Amino acid sequence: MPIRPENRHRYPADWPDISRRIRFERAAGRCECLGECARGTHTGRCPNINSLPAYGTGSKVVLTVAHLDHTPENCNPANLRAMCQGCHLHYDREHHRQTAAATRRAAVEAAGQLTLGSL
């Protein structure tokens, strides 16, 4: 998944090499999700393989690397999992919901708006 410019500083300089090793050496180009994504669409290891059509949708699989603890600074191989874009998005769903809510709150506060809880 693309790294947002505001988060680029959180990744090590050798992130492209780390990501490549996880995706193509350790995972051999196949999604490593064993159900952590909670999609409920596969039992055991996800069958999706990089660049091939995804099961179920037929879209082209893009293999990504997920930080299991959502902390880009933690690049310990045990914290990294090669995941197809579908598994990765589902795995990060709650994290994205929380960060989006925090971003919305910050924008409201920056605009000088009061929230009901701040009265």
Contacts in CASP RR format, 6 or more apart in sequence:
PFRMAT RR
TARGET T0000
AUTHOR 0000-0000-0000
METHOD contacts of the structure
MODEL  1
MPIRPENRHRYPADWPDISRRIRFERAAGRCECLGECARGTHTGRCPNIN
SLPAYGTGSKVVLTVAHLDHTPENCNPANLRAMCQGCHLHYDREHHRQTA
AATRRAAVEAAGQLTLGSL
1 64 0 8 1.000
1 85 0 8 1.000
1 88 0 8 1.000
1 89 0 8 1.000
3 11 0 8 1.000
3 15 0 8 1.000
3 72 0 8 1.000
7 72 0 8 1.000
10 72 0 8 1.000
10 73 0 8 1.000
11 72 0 8 1.000
11 73 0 8 1.000
11 75 0 8 1.000
12 18 0 8 1.000
12 73 0 8 1.000
12 75 0 8 1.000
15 75 0 8 1.000
18 65 0 8 1.000
18 75 0 8 1.000
18 80 0 8 1.000
19 65 0 8 1.000
22 65 0 8 1.000
22 77 0 8 1.000
22 80 0 8 1.000
22 81 0 8 1.000
22 82 0 8 1.000
23 29 0 8 1.000
23 50 0 8 1.000
23 63 0 8 1.000
23 64 0 8 1.000
23 65 0 8 1.000
23 82 0 8 1.000
24 50 0 8 1.000
24 63 0 8 1.000
26 32 0 8 1.000
26 77 0 8 1.000
26 82 0 8 1.000
27 63 0 8 1.000
27 82 0 8 1.000
29 49 0 8 1.000
29 50 0 8 1.000
29 63 0 8 1.000
29 82 0 8 1.000
30 45 0 8 1.000
30 46 0 8 1.000
30 47 0 8 1.000
30 48 0 8 1.000
30 49 0 8 1.000
30 50 0 8 1.000
30 63 0 8 1.000
30 82 0 8 1.000
31 45 0 8 1.000
31 46 0 8 1.000
31 47 0 8 1.000
31 48 0 8 1.000
31 49 0 8 1.000
31 61 0 8 1.000
31 63 0 8 1.000
31 82 0 8 1.000
31 83 0 8 1.000
31 84 0 8 1.000
31 87 0 8 1.000
32 45 0 8 1.000
32 46 0 8 1.000
32 81 0 8 1.000
32 82 0 8 1.000
32 83 0 8 1.000
33 42 0 8 1.000
33 45 0 8 1.000
33 46 0 8 1.000
33 81 0 8 1.000
33 83 0 8 1.000
33 84 0 8 1.000
33 87 0 8 1.000
33 91 0 8 1.000
34 44 0 8 1.000
34 45 0 8 1.000
34 46 0 8 1.000
35 42 0 8 1.000
35 44 0 8 1.000
35 46 0 8 1.000
35 87 0 8 1.000
36 68 0 8 1.000
36 81 0 8 1.000
36 87 0 8 1.000
36 91 0 8 1.000
37 46 0 8 1.000
37 83 0 8 1.000
37 86 0 8 1.000
37 87 0 8 1.000
37 88 0 8 1.000
37 90 0 8 1.000
37 91 0 8 1.000
38 90 0 8 1.000
38 91 0 8 1.000
39 86 0 8 1.000
39 87 0 8 1.000
39 90 0 8 1.000
41 55 0 8 1.000
41 56 0 8 1.000
42 55 0 8 1.000
46 83 0 8 1.000
46 84 0 8 1.000
46 87 0 8 1.000
47 55 0 8 1.000
48 54 0 8 1.000
48 55 0 8 1.000
48 61 0 8 1.000
48 63 0 8 1.000
48 84 0 8 1.000
48 86 0 8 1.000
48 87 0 8 1.000
49 61 0 8 1.000
50 61 0 8 1.000
50 62 0 8 1.000
50 63 0 8 1.000
50 84 0 8 1.000
51 60 0 8 1.000
51 61 0 8 1.000
52 60 0 8 1.000
52 61 0 8 1.000
53 59 0 8 1.000
53 60 0 8 1.000
53 61 0 8 1.000
54 60 0 8 1.000
54 61 0 8 1.000
54 84 0 8 1.000
54 86 0 8 1.000
61 84 0 8 1.000
61 85 0 8 1.000
62 84 0 8 1.000
62 85 0 8 1.000
63 82 0 8 1.000
63 83 0 8 1.000
63 84 0 8 1.000
64 82 0 8 1.000
64 83 0 8 1.000
64 84 0 8 1.000
64 85 0 8 1.000
64 88 0 8 1.000
65 80 0 8 1.000
65 81 0 8 1.000
65 82 0 8 1.000
65 83 0 8 1.000
66 80 0 8 1.000
66 81 0 8 1.000
66 82 0 8 1.000
66 83 0 8 1.000
66 87 0 8 1.000
66 88 0 8 1.000
66 91 0 8 1.000
66 92 0 8 1.000
67 74 0 8 1.000
67 75 0 8 1.000
67 79 0 8 1.000
67 80 0 8 1.000
68 79 0 8 1.000
68 80 0 8 1.000
68 81 0 8 1.000
69 79 0 8 1.000
70 92 0 8 1.000
70 95 0 8 1.000
71 79 0 8 1.000
83 91 0 8 1.000
105 115 0 8 1.000
108 115 0 8 1.000
109 115 0 8 1.000
END
